[in-house]
């Protein structure tokens, strides 16, 4: 798989998880670029049929509320670069490269685990449950404020 295809698959996955249309993602990117991307441009990116500038990758990550490294995660066995094909381990390693002295023991396993956690958390059902939980916390906070105000009006002491 070419690196552009790996990035494109991640863009599509994040866009679908956030329930954005191709046009909506293109318009959201326009906030960070000179102009929005067309629906066709987003489609071409998701199919791995275009290269990306650093500014475009940054705009995509911001519009999808993710990180640039998350756009590079790949499921493929091999990643094809113009000069040669590299292994998945080598590919993941370049995402976290910190110099020759940085130990990489266990880092690959951590990346895979974090990717798996991200996959689970991006599922629509869990996203909805998280939103429901946030709304419940807001309602509970408003109820507590309302109860305190009612207690003050009735002359009751606050706990």
Secondary structure, 3 states (H helix, E strand, C coil): CEHHHHHHHHHHHHHHHCCCCHHHHHHHHCCCCCCCCCHHHHHHHHCCCCCCCHHHHHHHHHHCCCCHHHHHCCCCCEEECCCCEEEHHHHHHHHCCCCCCCCCCCHHHHHHHHHHHHHHHCCHHHHHHHHHHHHHHHHHHHHHHHHHHHHHHHCCCCC
